[in-house]
Amino acid sequence: MTITGIDSTGQSAGGNVLPPNREADADDLDAELLALETEVAAAPISVIPAADAGAESEPATAPRPRWWRSLTWRDVLAIFTFIAVALFITAPLWLNLDHELRDDPQDQAFFEWMLAHGARVLTDGAYPFFSDRMNYPDGVNMMANTSVLAVSLPMTPITVLFGPHVSFNAFLTLALAVTGISWYLVLSRKFVSSRLAAWVGALFATFAPSMIAHAGGHPNIVSQFLVPLIIWRTLALRTPGRAIRGGLILAGLLVWQAFINLEILFMTAVGLGIFCAVMAISRRKAKPAEIKTFLRGLGIAAAVTLAVLAYPLCVQFFGPQSYHGLPEFVRYFGADLGSFTAYAQRSVAGNSITAGRLAQNAAEENAFFGWGLVILFFGLVVWMRRSVAVVTLAGVALFFGAMSLGPSIRLNGVDTGVPGLWALLHSVPVLNSAVPTRWAMAIAPIVGILLALGCQRASDLMKAQPAARGPVRVAMITAVAMALVPLVPTPLRIAPMDPVPDFVTTGAWKQYVDDNHTLVALPLPDSSYPDPMRWSAYTGQDMRIASGYALLPNQNPLDPTDRSALFAPPWRPTSGLMSSIKQGNPIPEITETRREMTLADLRYWKAGVVVLTPQVRDIEMLRAMTELLGFQPTWTGGAWIWDVRNLVDAEKVNQ
């Protein structure tokens, strides 16, 4: 048994020695990634792209079988582990369908609403890039938010049959499982020959601490199953004679990813751009034709991608409710320098106190790799330093780490006052819509690739030097175990979820809400109270609501040019008053002026009914709204409701 244990041919250790002059077809990654220029005693593995093979001998090769036909039981076992780990992590959500994510319930409600939007696009023919079902009458720019149309549309059957809450659980579980499977298949078919090496790399790339952190509320970010495919197809653009085919395939992947998460696509493009540029320079003399071939395919991919995305991107940046950059405080979210050697709170070796001191919140623990993995990372780079590809990957990882530190570098929670690289970039258009700490998240796939390459090289070394097999096996297993075992993830944390009130589930709301009226919840929905968004999602967005939790443009009357994003609609008197009461502040004096402002707000929202469910400070909000409206609410379907249609519609009568 070798350290790899699982090989690409399904043979035992004795039959797993690769021939010294193995040829790879044109789609394989170059020798930098497969052979790593190993310095073993036996003849080194030679990987020669078919396009560069000499004309001296061109033996006929049988067509390669489709990947699903070449699956071995080892592949099936590896695929099963990704599904099992994904279910293990999300099990609390499946076993407790009346619960929600504890650390990020607002984003869960947001994505449930987005899943309902995707279903409505297919079932009702709704416009996909804008919606007024939330934050009426201004609405929400769906492209400027993470609408995950590439996921919500195909998941419509689940959303319609089982509801958006179950659909969210399926989305999150599948995002993790399919990402792992995708990484494994690409690594095992294109990067390394050892199945075990591919499995180790894919396992980390999928379940790294940053991925588990974002699994606590950001299924769009953990949906990275297209990233390995984009990497593979980008590098395959250098294949001669396939520029059109390769460019079209890559364009399809890029468009698909754009409708899942543009942030992941942007970081992938930056990393690939740096890697390809360095590799082109290093290979310009040995492979001069590659650059022209690559650029031809890349041009086709870029042209098709931009043509398809031109209209959606115009809506995102220039359409209604578009914004220009994230809020200033978010643009200063940087990874703490001390977090790179610390352990995340959802790792078995981590704790919430340390992690909480080094990260902005539980969902943004992007740089927690631990001492063991940091040491192994640099050890692998030094060991494989003769490979330009490995050194370039390490350089990209360090660049991403520097970007993630934000405008000002912090160390163990203390601002050092030293400006970071991001200080030069955080106000640049497009970049001002990125969260700097998330650049550290892009390091995990690089580490996964290096782990796979390191395990592959150890396997090759043992095959070439049988006498060193024992020490090499022990050294590699020990190093990998010490680095990865402390990072083993724990299941997601959940909390009881307030049920959708009977007023909504029984359809009683339909008496008050129609095409001309909305539902106004108290307090108005935002990041601290997203429940009304879940009510709207439950009804398939037939119920239109005022306000909401989404990225919306600032409407500052003192600075009309300020179009930076807010995480809620701009302040209005009624929403501000109810939020203040919910936070524990006393009820202010209810004057005639306040009553007039409340009536103006209700008319602005075209309110049909005001709803208050049992919650903290509900008595105070009930008293305040009753005084503002001048009449008592009725208890209907588990909620206090005020029918305000006569008040709101009176304006039309007077006009």
PAGU-395154 format. One line per 10 residues: for each residue z, x, y of C-alpha. Coordinates in Angstrom, 1 decimal. Each point is the difference from the previous one (the first is absolute). Layout:
<rs>
Z,X,Y ~ ...
</rs>
This chain:
<rs>
0.0,0.0,0.0 ~ -0.9,1.3,3.4 ~ 1.5,-0.7,3.4 ~ -2.8,-2.5,0.6 ~ 0.5,-1.8,-3.2 ~ -2.8,-2.4,0.9 ~ -3.5,1.5,0.4 ~ -3.3,-1.3,1.1 ~ -1.5,0.1,-3.5 ~ 2.9,-1.5,-1.9
0.3,3.2,-2.1 ~ 3.1,1.8,-1.0 ~ 1.1,3.2,1.7 ~ -2.0,2.1,-2.4 ~ -3.2,-1.9,0.7 ~ 0.5,-0.4,3.7 ~ -1.3,3.4,1.1 ~ -2.8,-0.5,2.5 ~ -3.2,2.0,-0.6 ~ -0.3,2.9,2.4
-3.4,-1.1,1.4 ~ 0.5,-3.7,0.3 ~ -2.4,-1.8,2.3 ~ 1.0,-2.9,2.2 ~ -2.3,-2.6,1.3 ~ -0.8,-0.3,3.7 ~ 2.7,-2.6,0.6 ~ 2.8,2.4,-1.1 ~ 2.1,1.7,2.7 ~ -1.0,3.6,0.4
1.7,2.9,-1.8 ~ 2.5,0.3,2.8 ~ 1.6,-3.2,-1.2 ~ -0.5,0.2,-3.7 ~ 0.3,3.7,-1.1 ~ 1.9,1.2,3.1 ~ -1.4,3.5,-0.6 ~ 2.7,0.7,-2.6 ~ 0.8,3.6,-0.8 ~ 0.7,-0.5,-3.7
-0.7,2.7,-2.5 ~ -2.7,-2.1,-1.8 ~ -3.3,-0.7,1.6 ~ 0.5,-2.4,3.0 ~ -1.2,-3.5,-0.1 ~ -3.4,-0.2,1.7 ~ -0.8,-3.2,1.7 ~ -3.6,-0.1,1.3 ~ -1.3,-3.1,1.6 ~ -3.2,-1.2,-1.7
-1.9,0.1,3.3 ~ 0.7,3.8,0.1 ~ -0.6,0.8,-3.6 ~ -2.8,2.5,-0.6 ~ -3.3,-1.1,-1.4 ~ 0.4,2.5,-2.8 ~ 1.6,-2.4,-2.4 ~ 0.3,-3.7,0.6 ~ 1.2,-1.5,-3.2 ~ -0.4,-3.7,-0.3
3.3,-1.8,0.5 ~ 0.9,-3.4,-1.3 ~ 0.8,-2.6,2.6 ~ 3.7,-0.2,0.7 ~ 1.7,-3.2,-1.2 ~ 1.5,-2.4,2.5 ~ 3.6,0.8,0.8 ~ 1.3,-3.1,-1.7 ~ -1.8,1.0,-3.2 ~ 1.5,3.5,0.1
3.6,-1.2,0.2 ~ 2.2,1.5,-2.7 ~ 3.4,-1.3,-1.0 ~ 1.5,2.7,2.3 ~ -1.8,-1.6,2.9 ~ 1.2,-3.4,-1.0 ~ 3.5,1.3,-0.2 ~ -0.2,1.6,3.4 ~ -1.4,-3.2,1.5 ~ 2.8,-2.0,-1.6
2.6,2.3,1.6 ~ -1.3,-0.7,3.5 ~ 0.2,-3.8,-0.6 ~ 3.5,0.4,-1.5 ~ 1.3,2.0,2.9 ~ -1.5,-2.4,2.5 ~ 1.7,-2.9,-1.8 ~ 3.3,1.9,-0.1 ~ -0.1,0.6,3.7 ~ -0.9,-3.6,0.9
2.0,-1.7,-2.8 ~ 2.7,-1.3,2.4 ~ -2.6,-2.0,1.8 ~ -1.4,-1.5,-3.2 ~ 3.4,-0.7,-1.5 ~ 1.3,-1.7,3.2 ~ -2.8,-2.1,1.5 ~ 2.5,-1.4,2.5 ~ 0.6,3.4,1.5 ~ -1.8,2.2,2.4
-0.1,3.7,0.9 ~ 3.3,1.1,1.4 ~ -1.2,2.7,2.3 ~ -3.2,-1.5,1.5 ~ 0.0,-3.8,-0.4 ~ -2.1,-0.4,3.2 ~ -2.9,1.9,-1.4 ~ 0.2,-1.9,-3.3 ~ -0.3,-3.3,2.0 ~ -2.8,1.5,2.0
-2.1,0.9,-3.1 ~ 0.8,-3.3,-1.6 ~ -1.5,-1.6,3.1 ~ -3.0,2.3,-0.2 ~ -0.6,-0.9,-3.7 ~ 0.0,-3.6,1.0 ~ -2.5,0.8,2.7 ~ -2.3,1.7,-2.5 ~ 0.2,-3.1,-2.3 ~ -0.8,-2.3,3.0
-3.1,2.1,0.8 ~ -1.4,-0.8,-3.4 ~ 1.3,-3.6,-0.5 ~ -0.5,-1.3,3.6 ~ -2.6,2.4,1.4 ~ 2.3,1.3,2.6 ~ -1.1,2.8,2.3 ~ 1.3,3.2,-1.6 ~ 0.6,2.2,3.1 ~ 2.1,-2.3,2.2
2.5,-2.8,-0.6 ~ 1.9,-2.4,2.2 ~ 2.2,-1.1,-2.9 ~ 2.7,2.3,1.4 ~ 0.9,0.7,3.6 ~ -1.8,-3.1,1.3 ~ -1.8,-0.3,2.4 ~ -0.7,3.7,0.4 ~ -0.5,0.7,-3.7 ~ -0.1,3.3,-1.9
-2.7,2.6,-0.3 ~ -0.2,0.5,-3.7 ~ -2.0,3.2,0.2 ~ 2.6,1.5,2.4 ~ 2.6,-0.8,-2.6 ~ 0.0,0.8,-3.7 ~ -1.7,-3.1,-1.3 ~ -0.7,1.6,-3.5 ~ -3.1,-2.2,-0.4 ~ -1.3,2.3,-2.8
3.1,-1.1,-2.0 ~ 0.8,-3.5,1.3 ~ -3.5,-1.3,-0.7 ~ -0.2,0.9,-3.7 ~ 3.7,-1.0,-0.4 ~ -0.8,-3.5,1.2 ~ 0.4,-1.6,-3.5 ~ 3.5,1.4,-0.3 ~ 0.9,-1.1,3.5 ~ -1.3,-3.5,-0.5
1.5,-0.6,-3.4 ~ 3.4,1.8,0.3 ~ 0.6,0.3,3.7 ~ 0.0,2.9,2.4 ~ 3.4,1.2,-1.1 ~ -1.1,0.7,-3.6 ~ -3.3,1.3,1.3 ~ 1.9,2.6,2.1 ~ 1.9,1.2,-3.1 ~ -3.3,0.3,-1.9
-1.6,1.8,2.9 ~ 2.8,2.6,0.2 ~ 0.2,0.5,-3.8 ~ -3.8,0.4,-0.4 ~ -0.2,2.3,3.0 ~ 2.3,2.5,-1.7 ~ -1.4,-0.4,-3.5 ~ -3.7,0.2,0.9 ~ 0.6,2.9,2.4 ~ 1.6,2.0,-2.8
-2.8,-0.9,-2.4 ~ -2.7,1.0,2.5 ~ 1.7,3.3,0.7 ~ 0.3,0.7,-3.7 ~ -3.6,-0.8,-0.8 ~ -1.4,2.1,2.8 ~ 2.3,2.9,-0.6 ~ -0.7,0.0,-3.8 ~ -3.8,-0.4,0.4 ~ -0.7,2.1,3.0
2.8,2.4,0.8 ~ 1.7,1.2,-3.2 ~ -0.8,-0.2,-3.7 ~ 3.7,-0.5,-1.1 ~ 1.0,-3.6,-0.3 ~ 3.7,0.9,0.5 ~ -0.8,2.1,3.1 ~ -1.9,-3.0,1.5 ~ 2.9,-2.3,-0.9 ~ 2.6,2.1,1.7
-2.1,0.3,3.2 ~ -0.8,-3.7,0.0 ~ 3.6,-1.0,-0.6 ~ 1.2,1.9,3.0 ~ -2.9,-1.1,2.3 ~ 0.8,-3.6,-0.9 ~ 3.8,-0.1,-0.1 ~ 0.9,2.7,2.5 ~ 3.0,-0.9,2.2 ~ -2.2,-0.9,2.9
-1.9,-2.5,-2.2 ~ 3.2,-1.6,-1.3 ~ 1.3,-0.2,3.6 ~ -3.1,-1.9,1.1 ~ 0.1,-2.2,-3.1 ~ 3.1,-1.5,1.6 ~ -2.3,-2.1,2.3 ~ -3.4,1.6,0.5 ~ -2.2,-0.8,-3.0 ~ -3.1,0.8,2.1
1.2,3.7,0.3 ~ 0.7,0.4,-3.7 ~ -3.4,-1.4,-0.8 ~ -1.6,3.4,-0.3 ~ -2.1,-0.6,-3.1 ~ -3.1,0.8,2.0 ~ 1.2,3.3,1.4 ~ -0.8,2.1,-3.2 ~ -3.3,-1.8,-0.3 ~ -0.9,0.9,3.6
1.0,3.6,-0.5 ~ -2.2,0.2,-3.2 ~ -3.0,-1.7,1.5 ~ 0.2,2.1,3.2 ~ 0.0,3.3,-1.9 ~ -2.8,-1.4,-2.2 ~ -2.3,-0.3,3.1 ~ -1.1,3.6,-0.6 ~ -1.8,-1.1,-3.1 ~ -3.8,0.6,0.6
-2.3,-2.9,-0.2 ~ 2.7,-2.7,0.2 ~ 0.5,-0.2,3.8 ~ -0.9,-3.7,0.3 ~ 1.9,-1.1,-3.1 ~ 3.1,2.1,0.8 ~ 0.0,-1.0,3.6 ~ -0.2,-3.7,-0.8 ~ 2.8,0.2,-2.6 ~ 2.3,1.9,2.5
-0.9,-2.5,2.7 ~ 1.1,-2.9,-2.2 ~ 3.3,1.7,-0.7 ~ 0.6,0.7,3.7 ~ -0.7,-3.6,1.0 ~ 2.3,-1.2,-2.8 ~ 2.8,2.2,1.1 ~ -0.5,-1.0,3.7 ~ 1.0,-3.5,-1.0 ~ 3.1,1.1,-1.8
1.4,2.5,2.5 ~ -1.8,2.0,2.7 ~ 2.9,2.4,0.4 ~ -0.3,1.3,-3.6 ~ -3.7,0.3,0.4 ~ 0.3,2.0,3.2 ~ 2.5,2.5,-1.5 ~ -2.2,0.4,-3.0 ~ -3.0,0.6,2.2 ~ 1.8,2.7,2.0
1.2,1.8,-3.1 ~ -3.4,-0.2,-1.7 ~ -1.7,1.2,3.1 ~ 2.2,3.1,0.3 ~ -0.4,0.8,-3.7 ~ -3.7,-0.4,-0.1 ~ -0.5,2.0,3.2 ~ 2.0,3.0,-1.4 ~ -1.7,-0.2,-3.4 ~ -3.5,-0.1,1.6
0.8,3.1,2.0 ~ 1.4,1.8,-3.1 ~ -3.1,-0.9,-2.1 ~ -2.7,0.2,2.6 ~ -1.5,3.2,-1.5 ~ 0.5,-0.8,-3.6 ~ -1.2,-3.7,0.3 ~ -2.0,-0.2,3.2 ~ -1.9,-3.2,-1.1 ~ 3.3,-1.9,-0.5
0.7,-0.5,3.7 ~ -3.3,-1.7,0.7 ~ 0.2,-2.2,-3.0 ~ 3.6,-0.9,0.8 ~ -0.8,-0.9,3.6 ~ -3.0,-2.1,-1.0 ~ 2.2,-2.1,-2.3 ~ 2.8,-0.1,2.6 ~ -2.4,-1.2,2.6 ~ -1.1,-2.9,-2.1
3.6,-1.0,-0.8 ~ 1.0,0.2,3.6 ~ -3.0,-2.0,1.2 ~ 0.5,-2.8,-2.5 ~ 3.8,-0.1,0.5 ~ -0.3,-0.3,3.8 ~ -2.7,-2.6,-0.3 ~ 2.1,-2.2,-2.2 ~ 3.2,0.6,2.0 ~ -1.5,-0.2,3.4
0.8,-3.7,0.6 ~ 3.5,0.0,-1.5 ~ 0.9,3.2,2.0 ~ -1.2,-1.6,3.2 ~ 2.2,-3.0,-0.7 ~ 2.9,2.4,-0.7 ~ -0.3,2.1,3.2 ~ -1.6,-2.4,2.4 ~ 0.5,-3.5,-1.4 ~ 2.6,-2.6,1.0
3.6,1.1,-0.4 ~ -1.1,3.6,-0.4 ~ 2.3,2.8,1.2 ~ -0.2,3.6,1.0 ~ 2.5,2.2,-1.8 ~ 3.4,-0.7,-1.7 ~ 3.2,-0.4,2.0 ~ 1.2,3.3,1.5 ~ 3.2,0.2,-2.1 ~ -2.1,-0.3,-3.2
-2.3,2.8,1.1 ~ 3.1,2.2,0.1 ~ 0.9,-0.7,-3.6 ~ 0.0,3.5,-1.5 ~ 1.1,1.4,-3.3 ~ 3.2,2.0,0.2 ~ -0.6,3.6,-1.0 ~ 3.1,-0.2,-2.2 ~ -1.4,-2.9,-2.0 ~ -2.6,2.2,-1.8
2.7,1.5,-2.2 ~ 2.2,-3.1,-0.2 ~ -0.2,-2.9,-2.5 ~ -0.9,-3.6,0.9 ~ 2.5,-2.7,-0.6 ~ -2.2,-1.6,-2.6 ~ -0.1,3.2,-2.1 ~ 2.7,0.5,-2.6 ~ 1.2,3.1,1.8 ~ 0.0,-1.6,3.5
2.5,-2.0,1.9 ~ -0.3,-2.5,2.9 ~ 2.3,1.9,2.4 ~ -2.0,3.2,0.0 ~ -3.4,-1.7,0.0 ~ 1.1,-2.4,2.7 ~ 0.8,2.9,2.3 ~ -3.4,1.7,-0.6 ~ -2.4,-3.0,0.2 ~ -0.6,-2.9,2.4
0.5,-2.6,-2.7 ~ -0.2,-0.4,-3.8 ~ -3.7,-0.7,0.0 ~ -0.9,3.3,1.9 ~ 1.5,2.6,-2.3 ~ -3.3,1.8,-0.1 ~ 1.0,3.7,-0.3 ~ 2.8,0.0,-2.6 ~ -1.2,2.5,-2.6 ~ 3.2,1.8,-0.9
0.7,3.7,-0.4 ~ -1.3,0.2,-3.6 ~ -3.5,-1.3,0.9 ~ -0.3,2.0,3.2 ~ 0.7,3.2,-2.0 ~ -2.4,-1.0,-2.8 ~ -2.7,-0.8,2.6 ~ 0.1,3.4,1.6 ~ 0.3,1.6,-3.4 ~ -3.1,-1.7,-1.3
-1.9,1.0,3.1 ~ 1.0,3.6,-0.3 ~ -0.8,0.0,-3.8 ~ -3.5,-1.5,0.7 ~ -0.6,1.7,3.3 ~ -3.3,1.5,-1.1 ~ -1.5,-3.5,0.1 ~ -1.4,-0.9,3.4 ~ 0.4,-3.6,-0.9 ~ 3.7,0.3,-0.8
0.7,1.9,3.2 ~ -2.0,-2.5,2.0 ~ 1.9,-2.9,-1.6 ~ 3.3,1.7,0.9 ~ -1.2,0.5,3.6 ~ -0.9,-3.7,0.3 ~ 3.4,-0.9,-1.3 ~ 1.7,2.3,2.6 ~ -2.2,-1.5,2.7 ~ 1.0,-3.5,-1.0
3.7,1.1,0.0 ~ -0.4,1.4,3.6 ~ -1.7,-3.2,1.2 ~ 2.8,-2.1,-1.5 ~ 2.8,1.6,2.0 ~ -1.0,-2.0,3.1 ~ -0.1,0.9,3.6 ~ 3.5,1.7,-0.1 ~ 1.3,1.8,-3.1 ~ 3.3,-1.2,-1.4
2.2,1.9,-2.5 ~ 2.7,-1.8,-1.9 ~ 0.1,-2.8,2.5 ~ 0.1,2.2,3.1 ~ -2.8,0.2,2.5 ~ -0.8,3.7,0.3 ~ -2.0,-0.5,3.2 ~ -2.9,2.0,-1.6 ~ -3.3,-2.0,0.5 ~ -1.9,-0.7,-3.2
-3.7,0.0,-0.6 ~ -0.1,-3.8,0.5 ~ 1.1,0.5,3.7 ~ -3.6,0.9,0.7 ~ -1.5,-3.0,-1.9 ~ 2.3,-3.0,0.2 ~ -1.8,-1.4,3.0 ~ -3.5,0.5,-1.2 ~ -1.9,-3.2,-0.6 ~ 0.0,-1.1,-3.7
2.8,2.6,-0.7 ~ 2.3,-2.0,2.2 ~ -0.2,-2.7,-2.6 ~ 1.4,2.3,-2.8 ~ 3.6,0.5,-0.9 ~ 0.5,3.8,0.0 ~ 2.6,0.1,-2.8 ~ -2.5,-1.5,-2.4 ~ -2.1,3.1,0.0 ~ 2.7,1.4,-2.4
-0.9,-2.8,-2.4 ~ -3.5,1.6,-0.4 ~ 1.6,3.1,-1.4 ~ 0.9,-1.7,-3.3 ~ -3.5,-0.3,-1.3 ~ -0.6,3.7,0.7 ~ 3.2,0.9,-1.8 ~ -1.2,-2.2,-2.9 ~ -3.3,1.8,-0.2 ~ 1.7,3.5,0.1
2.4,-1.1,-2.7 ~ -2.9,-1.0,-2.3 ~ -1.8,3.3,0.8 ~ 3.2,2.0,-0.7 ~ 0.6,-1.7,-3.3 ~ -3.6,0.6,-0.9 ~ 0.1,3.6,0.8 ~ 3.2,0.4,-2.1 ~ -1.8,-1.6,-2.9 ~ -3.0,2.3,0.4
2.3,3.0,0.1 ~ 1.8,-1.0,-3.2 ~ -3.4,-0.4,-1.8 ~ -1.2,3.3,1.2 ~ 3.2,1.9,-0.7 ~ 1.7,-1.5,-3.1 ~ 2.8,2.6,0.2 ~ 1.1,-1.4,3.4 ~ -0.2,-3.6,-1.1 ~ 3.8,-0.5,-0.4
1.1,1.6,3.3 ~ -2.7,-1.7,2.0 ~ 0.7,-3.4,-1.6 ~ 3.7,0.3,0.8 ~ -0.5,1.2,3.5 ~ -2.5,-2.8,0.9 ~ 2.0,-2.8,-1.6 ~ 3.2,1.2,1.7 ~ -1.6,0.4,3.4 ~ -1.7,-3.4,-0.1
3.1,-1.7,-1.3 ~ 2.3,1.5,2.6 ~ -2.4,-1.1,2.7 ~ -0.8,-3.5,-1.2 ~ 3.0,-1.3,-1.8 ~ 2.1,-0.3,3.1 ~ -2.8,-2.1,1.6 ~ -0.1,-2.6,-2.8 ~ -0.2,-3.3,1.9 ~ 2.5,-2.9,-0.3
-1.0,-3.7,0.0 ~ -0.5,-1.8,3.3 ~ 3.0,-1.5,1.7 ~ 0.0,-3.7,0.6 ~ 2.1,-2.7,1.7 ~ 0.2,-3.8,-0.2 ~ -2.8,-1.7,1.9 ~ 0.6,-3.1,2.1 ~ -2.0,-2.7,-1.7 ~ -2.9,-1.8,1.6
1.7,-3.2,1.3 ~ -0.8,-3.4,-1.5 ~ -1.4,-1.0,3.4 ~ -2.9,2.3,-0.8 ~ -0.3,-0.2,-3.8 ~ 0.0,-3.9,0.0 ~ -2.7,-0.1,2.6 ~ 2.2,-1.8,2.6 ~ -1.2,2.4,2.6 ~ -3.5,-1.6,-0.1
1.4,-3.0,2.0 ~ 0.4,2.4,3.0 ~ -2.4,2.9,-0.4 ~ -3.8,-0.6,0.2 ~ -3.0,1.6,1.7 ~ 1.6,-0.7,3.3 ~ 3.6,0.9,-0.7 ~ 2.0,2.9,-1.4 ~ 3.4,0.7,-1.5 ~ 2.5,1.9,2.2
2.8,1.5,-2.0 ~ 3.3,1.1,1.4 ~ 0.3,2.9,0.6 ~ -3.7,0.7,0.5 ~ -1.3,2.1,-3.0 ~ 0.0,3.8,0.5 ~ 1.0,3.1,-1.9 ~ 3.6,-1.2,-0.3 ~ -0.9,-3.6,-1.0 ~ -3.3,-0.1,-1.9
0.8,-3.1,-2.1 ~ -2.3,-2.5,1.8 ~ -3.0,2.3,-0.9 ~ 1.0,-0.6,-3.6 ~ 0.1,-3.7,0.6 ~ -3.6,0.1,1.4 ~ -1.1,2.1,-2.9 ~ 1.5,-2.5,-2.4 ~ -2.2,-2.7,1.5 ~ -3.1,2.1,-0.3
0.2,0.4,3.8 ~ -0.7,-3.7,0.5 ~ 3.2,0.1,2.1 ~ -0.6,1.9,3.2 ~ 3.0,1.7,1.6 ~ 0.9,1.4,3.4 ~ 0.8,3.7,0.4 ~ 0.2,2.3,-3.0 ~ 0.4,3.6,-1.3 ~ -3.2,2.0,0.6
-1.5,2.7,2.1 ~ -0.9,-1.8,3.3 ~ -1.1,1.4,3.4 ~ 2.6,0.3,2.7 ~ -0.5,-2.4,3.0 ~ 2.0,1.7,2.7 ~ -0.6,-1.8,3.3 ~ 1.3,3.1,1.8 ~ -2.7,2.1,-1.7 ~ -3.0,-2.0,-1.1
-1.7,3.2,-1.3 ~ 2.8,0.5,-2.6 ~ -1.6,-1.2,-3.3 ~ 2.3,2.0,-2.3 ~ 1.2,-1.9,-3.1 ~ 3.2,-2.0,-0.5 ~ 1.4,-1.2,-3.3 ~ 0.4,-3.5,1.4 ~ -1.6,-2.1,2.7 ~ 0.9,0.7,3.6
3.3,-1.4,1.2 ~ 0.3,-3.7,1.0 ~ 3.1,-1.7,1.3 ~ 0.7,-2.1,-3.0 ~ -0.6,2.7,-2.6 ~ 2.1,2.5,2.0 ~ 2.8,-2.5,0.3 ~ 0.1,-0.9,-3.7 ~ -0.2,3.7,-1.0 ~ 2.9,0.8,2.3
2.1,-2.8,-1.5 ~ -0.8,1.1,-3.5 ~ 1.1,3.5,0.8 ~ 3.4,-1.2,0.9 ~ -0.2,-0.5,3.8 ~ 1.7,-3.1,1.5 ~ -2.1,-3.0,1.0 ~ -0.9,0.2,3.7 ~ 0.4,-2.9,2.4 ~ -2.8,-2.5,-0.7
-1.5,-0.8,3.3 ~ -2.9,-2.2,1.1 ~ -2.1,3.2,0.4 ~ 0.7,1.0,-3.6 ~ -1.0,-3.4,-1.2 ~ -3.3,0.2,1.9 ~ -0.7,3.4,-1.4 ~ 0.6,-1.2,-3.5 ~ -2.3,-3.0,0.5 ~ -2.6,2.4,1.3
0.3,2.2,-3.1 ~ -0.2,-3.0,-2.3 ~ -3.2,-1.2,1.7 ~ -1.4,3.5,-0.1 ~ 0.6,0.1,-3.8 ~ -1.2,-3.6,-0.4 ~ 3.2,-0.7,-1.9 ~ 0.2,-3.1,-2.2 ~ 3.4,0.7,-1.5 ~ 2.9,2.5,0.6
1.7,1.1,-3.2 ~ 3.4,1.6,-0.6 ~ 1.1,0.9,-3.5 ~ 3.6,1.0,-1.0 ~ 0.6,3.7,0.9 ~ 2.3,2.2,2.0 ~ 0.7,-1.5,3.5 ~ -1.8,-3.2,-0.9 ~ 2.6,-2.2,1.7 ~ -0.4,1.9,3.3
-3.8,-0.3,-0.1 ~ 0.2,-3.7,-0.9 ~ 2.3,-0.6,3.0 ~ -2.2,1.9,2.4 ~ -3.2,-1.6,-1.1 ~ 1.5,-3.5,0.1 ~ 1.1,0.6,3.6 ~ -3.4,1.4,0.9 ~ -1.9,-3.0,-1.4 ~ 2.5,-2.7,0.9
0.2,-1.7,-3.4 ~ 1.6,0.5,-3.4 ~ -2.0,1.4,-3.1 ~ -0.2,-1.8,-3.3 ~ 0.9,1.6,-3.4 ~ -3.2,-0.1,-2.1 ~ -0.8,1.9,-3.2 ~ 2.7,2.6,0.4 ~ -0.7,0.8,3.7 ~ 0.9,-1.3,3.5
-3.2,-1.2,1.7 ~ -0.9,-1.1,3.5 ~ -3.2,-2.1,0.3 ~ -1.4,1.2,3.3 ~ -3.5,-1.5,-0.1 ~ 0.8,-2.5,2.7 ~ 1.3,2.7,2.3 ~ -3.0,2.3,-0.7 ~ -2.7,-2.7,0.1 ~ 1.4,-1.5,3.2
-1.7,2.8,1.9 ~ -3.4,-1.3,-1.3 ~ 0.8,-3.5,1.1 ~ 1.0,1.1,3.5 ~ -3.2,1.9,0.3
</rs>
